[in-house]
Amino acid sequence: MIKEKAGLLVRHEADAKKEKSTCGWRYRLVSEGDENVKAWAHTVDIDGSKAHYHKIGTELYYVVEGEGTLFLDGEAHPIKKGSFAHIPPGVVHSSEGRMKVLVVGVPDIDDEDLYFPEEA
């Protein structure tokens, strides 16, 4: 990680914190705890994911590799390398298939903003 000025950050995926998430394994490229972060960006190795939603956070998905199906409020959307999705708050989303996705979220990630439809 290189920090030259407050808020400036360069991080390589190999150096990012890797952890299990609802969607697979994520690499926290920019995330909570980083100085002056107003959004977050993770790469996620997805191999199917559990349906969930956020009440506050908006997520932007960009498929870097692989393919599958993205479910948004129950509607199936085929996705592949180069596909993009905007997922606003309240939209229940999940996926099937194997893919690597760059996920950018606004505002900064908050594990308290993760909900599952069956718990609503």
Stockholm file with secondary structure:
# STOCKHOLM 1.0

chainA/1-120         MIKEKAGLLVRHEADAKKEKSTCGWRYRLVSEGDENVKAWAHTVDIDGSKAHYHKIGTELYYVVEGEGTLFLDGEAHPIKKGSFAHIPPGVVHSSEGRMKVLVVGVPDIDDEDLYFPEEA
#=GR chainA/1-120 SS CBCSSTTCCBCCGGGSEEEEETTEEEEEEECTTSTTCSSEEEEEEEEEEEEEBCSSCEEEEEEEEEEEEEEETTEEEEEETTCEEEECTTCCEEEEEEEEEEEEEESCCCTTSCBCGGGC
#=GC SS_cons         CBCSSTTCCBCCGGGSEEEEETTEEEEEEECTTSTTCSSEEEEEEEEEEEEEBCSSCEEEEEEEEEEEEEEETTEEEEEETTCEEEECTTCCEEEEEEEEEEEEEESCCCTTSCBCGGGC
//
